[in-house]
Amino acid sequence: MSRQFTKVSWLSLWALLGMALLGLPNFASAAEAPGALTLVVKNQNTDRPLAAVQVTLTERETNSSQALETDAQGRLVVEQLDPGLYSVNLTKNGFASVYEPSLRVITRKNSKIEFKLNEVQIETLVVRGRQADAFAAGSSTYLDREALRSAVGGGADPLLSLDGLPGLASASEFASFSVRGRGPRDNLIFVDDFPFDKAVHFDATLGEEEDVGGGGRFSIFAPNVISGAEFSPGGWEAAYGGRAASLLKLEVANGNPSPSASLRLDLAGYEVGYDGPAGITEDATMLISARRLDFGALFETIEELDIGEPVLRDVIIKSVIPINQQHTFEILLMDTHEDYRRNVTHVFESPNFEDAALQYSEQDSDLYGVTLRSLMGDTAVWTNKLYYRASDKLSSEGEAFPDLAPEGAPASEFPVRENIITIGEAETEIGWRSDFEAMNKWGMFSAGIRLTQIELDYSTVLDGDWIRFVYDDDDFRPDPQQRYIVLEPGNINSAIRQKETNYAGYVEQIFQHGDWDFGAGLRLERDGFADESLASPRFSVNWQPGSTIRYFATAGLFHQSPRYLELAADSSNNLKNEKISHGSVGFKYFPHSNWSVLTEAYYQNLDNLVVDLDRARGTFANLGDGSSYGVDIVVNGTLFEGLYASATYSYNDAVIDRKDGRGDVAAEFNRKHVATLGLTWEITNRWKVAGRYKYLSGRPDDSFIIHEDVLGPGQPLRYSKEITERNVGRKDSSGIVNVRVDYRRALGPIDITAFIDVINVTAASSGDETEFDYRRGVLVEDSSEAEPLIGLRLDYAW
């Protein structure tokens, strides 16, 4: 699967579609029926509605304004609005004002938008858009629904839309990302505050090293399903633990007050949805999203016949049911499926037969959760969540031998060895999460408990000895002169069937005093699989001496649990939690109401890191240590109304000592430099264009020796790659340009949205992903091409 998953060279059909849209008669715009906005304003700290908030709503095209006010429930309904873009400004004494420059009114639809205002004791500049939680880490960033669904380079994927956040590096057209030198699987992901680490499809267990370490391809979320994403690259509060690279909290969108249905067409498939009242109670809402993407059919259409046949299906249902003013009940159901097949016919189409792997994988992953949110007293909020999560994954890999067939023979005559290795990964989790927050005389108090029961059923079965031609020089070989390794069932076959109960509790207090607030928290947890009891203190400081600058610092201890697959690989893998000691300082400066500059420097001490010992035996141990330090800089601004700019720069130096006698080497996902520069221009109510330039320095590279004819006389010609030193060099850096165009208009009752998002417009080369062809003894780089992502969405509201 390391080939281009979405290589598309046929734009003529979609160009004709765009011409057809542009050529529609002008009377279509005159027929646009009015829409409406429902604004709900709450106190960010107490979640209570805010009455008498002054709201100024301005139509961008005509510059006409309305002065309005929220009612006692913090609600404001504005009807009979012409479809298009609006700006909104919210002000209330004692709270930081909020300005949202770009809200869209859709024909016939009542769109609900929630704002949260933060209480302040000093005059501040106007906050632009929704911010991260008031007491979150200083570098935390919040992206709203519009930013996620129209981000340049994001295409159809909310996770791909995170590109450009502090410390984050995304190197391709896929949804996986690394943060501050850590890997894609080190990120802590929550969906509506439910833990869910299966948010990315096609996270390979078997295959080439680039696939296995890559962290997956596409997120499980269709466009428009996620209403907001809060991202923190480090230093988050004591309520969260388990991973240490970053914290990503995704919010599934609530339904709107008016009903609407949608159909989204994609090159690979379709998505259907419903968004509107649930009919259970007066204000109950529901969102339904179902999609199916068949990339195998797409690849066949565009004659990319060697990649394989990936298919995915996702169903997401969310309902919000207000019981009364104090209690709200929520239901979240997620059902996801994927399968991938690569057989001998795909091997036949591979150039030079350079990829002869036979692969099959299938995964079902589900999450069912309920939430009861209760307002208690004047300021307290008590949230209880019950959930069930299940994942069942089966992966197998085999091999075809096209060079052993007569030259010109059809695929059916290739010798094959199917299902050489099969790995099963089944896990279920039942959990309860309870969180309590309240304002007190010192500031904000929070506490909570986590109780989970996890059952694992993992197995690895190797069907006979298997020669592998990529190996480390210290991997086990009975004869040191043997230039390959042999996986043997006795060393590889393994199984783990284990059920454990994990629990955690935390307490945190924010002390507010004038311009300062100080946070102190403690997380206590028990990890049944690692058989460890852990304590994780967390600290934060914020100082805002004036309206134009805020200083912040964080410190704390974070623990990262070992992967279940590593625990299951060998019975001797008695793995413990990795330990990350984190500290950071930074500031956020507002030189003007339209501009902000965020700078954060950090240092992390890494202990007890899990390292692989021998790939011939599947052994791991907590032997590694290291450090990671760097700085992130983010600049955001508005050049003029409708034209927005952003620039980021991240420097990271992450090193690891694997205790193999070679000392410190660069961490596998370390990139010294990552920089982006982006522009977004909302030209009119219909047209929006955006572009982003991204520079990434290369990831670490290995030193290696290629050996010829390693099987010896009388055997097929095979080469091997012996890795002599890990991560001692650098792969080539790359500069990528992404461009996106969005177009929107209403045709009677139908609202039409079309976009083309071209990743790597200039087809710039990147040396990040290479595969070793052991039949020819060469490294094969993935070819670099422009990757157009195209979508068409139809919405009907009634």
N, C-alpha and C positions, 0 to 999 in steps of 0.2 A: 504493500500500500504506500510505499514511499514515492511512487510515481505521482505526477500531477493528478490530483483527485478531481480537479474541475477544469481541465484544459479544454477550452472552448475556442474554436476558430471560425464559427459561423455566426456572424453578426447581421447578415443581410436580412434574415427574417425579422429580427427585432428592430432593425433600422426601418423596415417597412412599417412595422407596428407604430414606431414613433412618428413616422410621416403621416400615418393615418390619423393619429391623435391630433397632430398639429393641423391637419387639413380639415378637421371638423368645422362646421359652420359656426360663425360667431354667435348665432342666436342661442347656442348651448349655454353660454355663460349667463345670458339674460334669464334663463329658465331656472337658475339656481334658487332653491327655496331657502328661507332663513334657517339658521341653527340657533343653539343656545349654549350657555355656559352655566354650570353650577360650581361655585367656589365655596369651599369649606376651609375655614381658618381655625387653627388650634394652637394652644400653647405648647411649644416644643418640649418643655420640661414636664408638664403635668398631663398632656394629652386632652385637656379640657377645651371646649369650644370658646372662642374669643368673640364676644359681641362688640358692636360699635367700632369695628375696624374700618377705617376709611379706605375705600377702593376707588382707584381711578383707572377706568378701562378706556383704552385708546385704540381706534381702528388705524392700523398702520398706513393703509392706502390713502385714506382721506384725512387722517390726522384729527378726526372728530373724537371728542372725549365725553365720557359720562362719569359723574361723581356719585358713588353709591356707598352703601354701608351694610355690614353683615348684621343679621338679626341675633336674637338671644341664643340661638343654637350655632352661632358662628357660620351661618349659611347665607349665601347670596345667589339667587337665580336670576340670570339676565337672558331674556328671550328676544326673539325677533332681531337677531344679529345677522348681518350679511356675512356669508362665508368668506373666510380669508384669515389673515394674520392680525393679531391684536397684542398690545402690550398691557401689562397690568402692574400697578403700583399699590402696595398695601402699607398703611401706616397706622400706628396706635401708640399713644404715650406709654413710655416704659418698655417698649419693645423695639428691637432693630427693624427698620423698614425693609421690605422685600420688593424687589423689582424684577419681574419676569418679562423679558423683551419679546418673547415669541410664543404666543398661544394661538392654536389654530381652531377656528370655528368651522365645523363641517355641516354641509347642507342636511337639514331635517334631523340632525342629531343633537342631543343634549349631552355634552361632555362634562364629566365631573373631574375637578382638579382640586387637590388638597394642598394647602400651604400650612407651614408651621413657623410661628414667630418666636424668637428667642428673647427672653427678658434680659434687659441690660441696665446697668447702673450709670453708664456714661454715654455720651453722644457718640454714635458710630455712623460710618458711611452706610449708604443703602446696600443691603446684601442683594446680590444678583442671583436670582433663582433659588431653589431649595438647597440648603447646605447640609453637610453631614451633621450627625447628632451633636448637640452643643458641647458635650464633654468627651467627644471622640478624640482620637489622636490628631495632632495638629495637621498632619499631612493627609488626613482622610478626605476623600472626594466623593461627591454625590453626582450621579448622572441620571437625569430624568428620562421619561419615556421617549420624548422627541429626540433627545441627544443620542439615545441608544439605537433607535430605528432608522436614523438618517446619518449616522456617522460615516465619514469617508473611510473606505476600506473595510467597513463593517458588513456590507452586503446584506445578507439575510440573517446575521447571527449576532445576538446581543453580546456574547463574550468576545467576539472579534472586534466589537465596537469599543472595547476598553483601551484600545491602543492609544498611547499618548499620556497615560496616567503616570504619576511619579514612581520611578523605580521599575516600571513594567516594560518587558521586552517581548514583543510578538514578532516572529521572524518570517511568517508566511501567510498564506491565505486561510490558515486553519485557526481554530478557536483556542488552542492551548497557548499558555503564556508562562513565562518565568519572571520572578521578581527578585531583584537584588542578589543575583547569583545563585538562587535556589532553583529547584526543578519544578516543572508543571504540576507534579503530584504533591508538592509541599504546600499548596494553597488550600486554605480553609474556606469551604464554600457552604453557605446556608441559603435555603430557599424558604422565604417566609419564616425565617428563624428555625427551620427544621434542618438538621445536618443532612447533607446530600452530596456525596463525593462522586456520584455517577452522572454528573451534569454534562459530560462530553461523550459523544458517540465515537466508536472505533478507537478506543484506547487499547492498543494492541498488547496482548500478553506474549505472543510469539511473533517471530519475523526478524527482519533486520534490526540492528541496534538503533537505527534512527527511528523506526516505528515503535519499538518497545519503550524507548525513553521519551517519546514525543508528547505524550499526554493526551492524545486524541485528536479528532478532526473537527466535528461539528457539535455545537451545543444542542441540548434537547429542547431548546426553547425556540418556537417560531417567532418571527418578528411581531412586535406589538404586544406580546404576552407579558413581557417584563416592564413594569411601570417605573422602576428605579433600581439603581445599583449603587451601593455604598462600598467603597474600596479603601482599604488601609494597608500600606506596605510595611507596617510594623508598629509596635507600641500600643496595641489595643487593650481594652479593658479586661478585667478578670473574669467576665462572663463567658469568655471564649478560650478554648484550648484544643490541643490535639495536632495541629499543624503550625508551622512557624514562618512560612514565607510571606504570606499575605492573608488578609481577611476580606472576603467578598460576600456581602449580604445582598441577595436578590429579592425583590418584591414582585410577586405575581400580581398583575393588575386586577383591580376590582371591576365589577360591571358598572356601566353608566346608567343614569336614570331613565334614558330612553332606549328602546330595543334597536338593535342593528344586527345584520348578518354580513359576513364577509367571505369572499373567495379570493385566494391568492394563488396565482399561477407562477410556477418556477420552471426553469429548464429541466429540472429533474422530477417534478411532481406538482403537488398541490397542497393547499391548506384551506380548511373551512372553519368558520368560527361563528359564535353567537356572543353578543355582549349586550346586557340589559337587565331588566327586572327579572327576579326569580319567581315572583308570584307567591312566595311563602308568607312574608309579611309586607307591610306597605313599602318599606325602604330596602327590602332584601334584593340583592343583585347577584348576577351569575356571569361568569366568563367561561366559555367553552372554546377550546382550540384543538383541532385534530389535523394532522398532516401526514403525508406519506411521500417519501422521496426515493426514487429508484435510479440510482446513479449507473447501474448496469445498463439499463435501457438508454440512458443519455450517452454513455461511453460508446455504445454500439452505434448510435445515430451519428456521432461525430467521428467514428472510426478510430477511437482510442481503445483498441481491442485487447491490450495486454494487461490492463490495470486490474480487472476483476469485476465482480458484481456486488457492490454494496447497496443495501436497502435499509431504510430506517422508517419507523413509525412512532409518533408521539401523540398522546392524548393528555390534555391538561384541563381540569375542571376546578374552578374556584367559586365558592359562594360565600357572601358576607350577609349575615342575618342579624340585624339589630333586634335584640329582645326588648330592651327599653333604653332609657338614656344612660343607664349605668353599665349595662352588660351587652356585649356583642359576641356572637358565635360565628366562627368561620370554619369552612370545610375546604380542604385541598386534596385533590386526587390527581396523581401523575402516574401514567402507565406508558412505558417506553420499551421499544423493541428494536433490535438491529440484527442483521446477519450479513456476512461477507463470504463470498465464495471465489476462489481462484483455482481453476482446474487446468488440465493439460492444454485445452484450446487457447487459454490465455498465455500459457508458456510459449506455445507455437507462434503467437503474434509478438512476442518480446524481441526487440532488436538484438541480433546476435545471440539469442537465447540467454541474455545476461541475467535474467531473473527466472529461475527454474523452480521456484517454491510453489508448492500446492498448499493452499490455505483454506481453512474454514473456521469461522467463528460465529457464535450466536449468543446474544445476551438479552434477557428480560430484566428490567429494573423498574420497580414500583415504589411509590411513596403515598401513603394514605395518612392524613393528619387532620386533627380537629383542634381548634383554639377557642378558649373562652377568655375574653379580655374584660376585666371588671374595674370600674372606677370606684375607689373607696375613699370616703371622707372628702376633703377639699383638694388634696394633691396626689393621693396615692393611686397607683395603677398595679393591679395584680393580674398576671398573664399565666395561664396554664395551657400546656400543649401535650396532647397524647398523639403518638404516631406509630406507624408500622412501616418498616422499610424492608424490601426484599430484592435480592439480586441473584440471578442464576446465569452464569457465563460458562460457555464451553468453547475451547479453542484447540485446534489441531493443525499440525504442519507436516507436510510430506515433501517429496522431491521427485521431479521428473529428470530424465537423462536423455535429452534430445541428441547429444553427441554420440550416443551409443546406438542410435537408429540410423538406417541407411540415409545418405544425403538425399534431401528432397522428399523424405517420407512424410505422410500426413501425421497429424497429432495423435491419431488413434494408434499409431504404431510406435509411439515413444514408450520406452520402458518407464514405469513409474513405481514409486514406493509411497503409498498413501498412509496418512495417519501414523507417521513415525512417532510423533510425540503428541499427547493429548493432555490438556490441563483443564480441570473443572474447578470453578470458583463459585460456590454457593454460600450466600450469607443472608441471614435475617436479623432484624433488629427491632425490638420493641422498646419504646422510650417514653419517659415523662419528663417534661421541662417546666419548671415553675420559677417565675421571676416577679419580684416585688420592688417597686420604686416609689419613693415618696420624698417630698421636700421636707426638711426639718430646719431647726434654727441655725445649723451650720452650713447647710447647702442641700445637696442631693444625696440621699442614701439609697443603695440598691443591694439586693441579696437574692440568691436563688439556689436551686438544687437541680441536679441532673441525675436521672436513674435510667440506665439502659441495660438490656439483656441482649447479648449478641451471640448468635450461633453460627459457627463456621463449618463448612464441609468442603475442604479443598483436597484435590488429588492431582498427582502428576504420574502419567504412565508412559514409559518409553518402550516401544515395540522393537526390541533388539538394539544391538550396538549401532551407533550413528556417528560417522566421521564428520567433524566440523573443522573448517579450514581457516577460521579466524580465532586466535587465542592469545592469551598473555604468556609471556615467557616463563612466568612462575606457575602456570596451570599444570596440574598433574599429568605427567606422561611417564609410563614405565621405562621408556628409553629416552634419555635427554636428547638424543639425536633425532627422535621422531618429530617431524615438522607438521604435526597436526594433533588434535586431541580427539579422543573417542569417548562419547557419552555412552555409559553402560547402564542398563536397567538397575543393577545393584546399587549404583551411586546416585541415580536420578529419581527412581520411583519413590514417591513419598505420599503421605496423606495426613491430614489433620482433621479430626472431628471433635470440636470443642465448643462448649457453651460457657460463657463467663458473664458475670454481672459487673458492670462498671458504674461507679457513682462519683459525683463531684458536687462540691458546694462552694459558693463564693460569697464574699461580702465586700462592699466598696463604699467609701464615703468621699464625696467631693466637698471640701471646705472652701467656702466663698468669703473673701474679705476684700472689699473695695475693688481695686483693679486686678486682684489676684484670685486664682482658685488653685487649690492643691488637692490632688486625688491620691488616695491610698487604698489598695485592694489586696485581697489574698484569695487565691484559688487553691482548694484542697481536693485531691482526686485520688481514686483508686483504679488502676489499670489491671484488670484481671488477667489479660493475656500476657502482659509483661511481668505480672506478679510484683507490682510496685505501688507504693504510696508516695504521692508527690505533693509538694507545696510550691506554689508559684506566686510570689509577691509582685505587685504592679504599682508603679508610681507615675504621677504626671503633675506638671506645673504649667499654668498659663498666666501670663501677665500682659494686660492690655492698658498701657499707660495713656493712650490717646485714641483718637478715632481712626488713625491711619496706620497703626502697626500693632501687631500681636506677637509676643514671644512665647515659645512653648518648649517643653522638654518632657521626655518620657524615659522610663527605665523599668526593667522587669526581667523576670525569668520565665522562659517559655519552654514547654516540653513537646516533643514530636514523637508520636507513637510509631513503632515499626510497621511496615506494610505487612498485611496478612499473608501475601504471596511469599514474602521472604521468610516469615515464620514457618510456613508450610513446606518450604523447599527442602529442608533436611531436619531430622529430629534433633540434631545437635545445635540448631539455631535458637539458642536461648537468648533472645534479643530483648534489650531494655529500651527505654525512651531516650531519644537524643535530647541534649540540654543546650539551650540557646540563651545566653545572657545578653540582653539588648539595652542599648542606651542611645538617645538621640537628642539633638537640640536644633531649634530652627526658629524662623520667623515668617510672618505673612505681612506684606507691606502693601498698602493701597495708595499709590502715588496720585491717583485720580479715581473718581467714582466709577469710571469705566475700566479701570486696570487694576490688576493684582499681581504680586510677585511672591511666590512661595519658595522658601529655601530650607532644606533640612539636611543636616549631616548626621550620620549614624555610625555606630560601631557595634559589632556582634562577636561575642566569643562563642565558638562552637565546640562542644564536648560530646563524647560518647556517640560519635557519628557511626551509623551502620555502613560498613564497607563490605564488598564482596571479596571472598578469599580465593575461591577456586570455581571457575565456571564448569569444570568437568564434574564437580560434585555438588554444586548448588549450595555452598556454605557461605554464611555471612557472620559478622561479629561486630560488636560495638568497640572498634579499635581506633577510629579516626578522631581527629580534632582539627581545629583550624580557626580562622577568623574571617570576618567580612566587614569592610568599611567602605564608605562612599558618601556621596552627596547627590541630592535631587533638587532640581530647580524647575519651577513651572511658572510661566507667564501667560496670563489670560487677559484679553482686552477686547474692546469694541472700537473699531476705527470710526464707524458711524453706524447709525441705526440700520441693522440688517447685514452688516459686514463685521465678522468676528474673527479674531486671530488668536492663535495659541502657539506657544513654543515650549519645549521641554528639553532638559539635558540631565542625564544620569551618568555618574561615574561610579564604578564598583570594582573593588579589588577583593575577591573572595579566594582564599587558599585553603587547601585541605592536606593534612599529613595522614596518609593511610597506614602509617607504621609498617611500611614495606621496605624501609631502608633508603628511600629516595627523598625524604624530607617533604617540605611544602611544595605543592603543585597547584595550579589554578583549579578552582572548582569547575565541575563539568559544564555548568550552565552560566559560567561567568562571562560577561561581556564588559570590557573596560569602559566603553563609551556607547551610549544610546542617545540620539538626539532626534527631535521631530520639529517640524514647522508646518502649521496648518492654517488654512483660510477657509471660511464658510461665508457665502454670499447669498442671502435671500433676495433675489433680484426682484421678484414680484410675488403676489399671492400664489402664483402657479409654479414658478421656476426657482430652483435652488441649485447652486453649484458649489462644489467643495474640492479642495485638493490638500494633500499632505505629503511632505517629503520626510523620509525616515532614513537615518543613518545608523547602522549597527556595526560595531567592530566585531571581528570574528570570534567564534567560540574556541576554546582550547582544542588543540589537535595532538595526535599521538605520533611518536616516532615508531617506525615499524620496518620490518624486513620482509620482502616478498621472496618466497622460496619456490623453485621450479621443480616440477615432476616429483612431487613429494610422495606419491604412492609407489614409485619405483618401476622397474622394467616389467612389461607385460600387463600393466594396469592403465586405465584411462589417464590421460594427461590432466594433472590437477596442480594448481598453485595454492600456496597458503600465505596468510598474512600473520606474521608474528609481531605482536605489539611489545616493543622493548621498553618504552617509557610512555606513561599516560600524561596527557595534558601538559606537555612541555613546549609546544609551539602554539601557533595561532592560525586558524583558517582565515580565508580572505574576508575583509570587511565588505559591506554592501550598502548601496544607496538606492532606495526604492521610492518611486513616485506613485501615489494612488490618486485617482480622480473619480468624482461621483457627480452625476446629474440626476436631480429629482424633478418630476413633473406631476402636477395635480390639477384636476378639474372635475366639475360635476356635469353629468349628462342626464338631465331630468332628475330622477330620484337616486341615481347611481353616482357615487363618488369614486373617481378613478385615480389611482396613484401608480406611477411607473417610475422605475429607476434603472440606471445602469451604473455599476460601481466597478471600475477597472483597477485591479491590483497589479502593481508593477508595470505601469504603462510603457516604460522604456525597455522592458524585458532585461533588466539588469541582472547580471549573474550573481549567484551566491554559492559559496563553497560549503555551506553548512551541512548539506546532506549528500553523502556519497555511499555507494555500495561496492563491495569487493566482488568482482566476478572471478570465481576460483577456476573457471574453465579457461580464461584468457590471461589471468594474472594482472588485471588492470582495475583501477578504481573508476567507477562510473558515476559521474555527477548528474544529478537531475537537471535537465535542460530548463533554462529560465525563459518563460514566456509571459506575455500579458494575460491576466486572468480576469475575464469579464464576468461579473455576477449580475444577473438581470432578474427583475421581478416586476410583476403586474398584480395589483390588488384592486378588487372591486368591493365597495361597501354600499349596503342598502339599509337605510334607517327608516323607521316608520313610527 
